[in-house]
Amino acid sequence: MLKRSTLLKYFGLTWLSASLGPALSFFKQSRAIAQSKVTNEVILESNANGPSDGYTTIGTVSQLKKSGFIQKDQVSVVYDPKNSEKLLAVSSKCTHKGCTVNWSNQEKRFICPCHGAIFDANGAVVKGPAKRPLPIYAVKTVDNKILVKI
């Protein structure tokens, strides 16, 4: 016959081992959420037909040449005003209140229609109320496709 103290020890160990898995899972998720908030990155859905190195297809070079910019999945791609051979990719979400910024081909800047924040082509704040720059992303072209790494 088991003593009461032995029975309580077994019960406690069983409860602890049953609780440990969900607790660790919770802390892992909390850490991942905290990291994504710190980096302020925009997460795109994976492109099943895209490259396996983390890049997502945003559009084509032909589309970019025609319109002067490409905006897709909360990412904007433009030519660098200082170097027409270089592409720049930034988040199209204003860091002030999350409105979608619009590219102005005339001014070569991103303008937030909600509160008037202005960002340069590299995402740097030119005029507030936004205080933080737009997040930037790696961008490359492969076979006329524009690929952005988020």
C-alpha positions in Angstrom: 0.0 0.0 0.0 1.3 3.5 -1.0 1.8 6.2 1.6 0.0 9.4 1.1 3.3 11.4 0.6 4.5 8.9 -2.1 1.1 9.2 -3.9 1.3 13.0 -3.8 4.9 13.0 -5.2 3.8 10.8 -8.1 0.8 13.1 -8.7 3.0 16.2 -8.6 5.6 14.7 -11.0 2.8 13.6 -13.4 1.2 17.1 -13.3 4.6 18.8 -13.9 5.5 16.6 -16.9 2.1 17.1 -18.4 2.3 20.9 -18.0 5.9 21.3 -19.3 5.2 20.7 -23.0 2.4 23.3 -23.4 4.3 25.8 -21.2 7.4 25.6 -23.4 5.3 25.9 -26.5 3.7 29.1 -25.2 7.0 30.7 -24.4 8.5 29.8 -27.8 5.5 31.5 -29.5 5.7 34.5 -27.3 9.4 34.9 -28.1 8.7 34.6 -31.9 6.0 37.3 -31.6 8.3 39.6 -29.7 11.1 39.2 -32.2 8.8 40.0 -35.1 7.7 43.2 -33.3 11.3 44.2 -32.6 12.4 43.9 -36.3 9.1 45.4 -37.6 9.2 43.2 -40.6 6.3 42.6 -42.9 5.7 38.9 -43.4 4.6 37.7 -46.8 3.0 34.4 -47.6 5.5 31.9 -49.1 5.4 31.7 -52.9 5.0 28.0 -53.8 6.6 28.7 -57.2 9.3 31.0 -55.9 12.9 30.3 -55.1 13.7 28.3 -52.0 16.2 30.9 -50.6 13.5 33.0 -48.9 12.8 35.4 -51.8 9.2 36.1 -53.0 8.3 37.2 -56.5 6.8 40.7 -56.4 6.6 41.5 -60.1 8.6 41.9 -63.2 11.2 44.3 -64.4 8.9 45.2 -67.3 6.1 46.1 -64.9 8.5 48.3 -62.9 9.8 50.1 -66.0 6.3 50.8 -67.2 4.8 52.1 -63.9 7.9 53.3 -62.0 7.1 51.2 -59.0 5.6 47.9 -57.9 3.5 47.5 -54.8 2.4 44.1 -53.7 1.8 42.3 -50.4 2.7 45.4 -48.3 6.0 45.8 -50.1 7.0 48.5 -52.6 9.8 48.3 -55.1 11.3 51.3 -56.9 14.4 52.3 -58.8 16.9 54.2 -56.7 16.7 57.9 -57.7 20.5 58.2 -57.3 21.3 55.0 -59.4 18.8 53.9 -62.0 20.4 50.4 -62.1 19.7 49.7 -58.4 16.3 48.5 -57.0 15.0 49.4 -53.5 12.4 47.4 -51.6 10.7 48.8 -48.5 7.6 48.1 -46.5 4.6 50.0 -47.8 3.1 50.4 -44.3 3.6 53.7 -42.6 5.5 53.4 -39.3 3.2 56.0 -37.8 -0.2 54.4 -37.9 0.1 51.6 -40.5 -1.5 53.3 -43.5 -0.4 52.2 -46.9 2.1 54.7 -48.3 2.0 55.7 -52.0 5.0 56.2 -54.3 5.2 59.6 -56.1 7.1 59.3 -59.3 7.4 63.1 -59.6 8.8 63.6 -56.1 10.6 60.2 -55.9 9.2 59.7 -52.4 6.7 57.7 -50.5 3.8 59.7 -49.1 1.3 58.6 -46.4 -2.2 59.7 -47.3 -3.5 59.4 -43.7 -1.3 61.9 -41.8 1.2 63.3 -44.4 4.4 61.5 -43.4 7.0 61.5 -46.2 9.7 58.9 -46.7 12.6 58.9 -49.3 13.1 55.9 -51.7 15.3 54.2 -49.0 12.5 54.4 -46.5 14.1 57.2 -44.4 11.7 59.7 -42.7 11.8 63.0 -44.6 8.8 64.5 -42.8 6.8 63.3 -39.8 4.6 62.5 -37.9 6.4 59.1 -38.5 9.5 58.8 -36.4 10.8 55.4 -37.6 11.9 54.6 -41.2 10.1 52.1 -43.4 11.7 48.7 -43.0 13.9 47.8 -46.0 14.3 44.4 -47.7 16.9 42.7 -49.9 15.8 42.7 -53.6 17.2 41.1 -56.7 16.2 40.3 -60.3 16.3 36.9 -61.8 15.0 36.2 -65.4 13.0 39.5 -65.5 11.4 38.7 -62.1 11.8 41.0 -59.1 12.4 39.0 -55.9 12.2 40.4 -52.4 13.5 38.7 -49.2 11.4 39.4 -46.2 
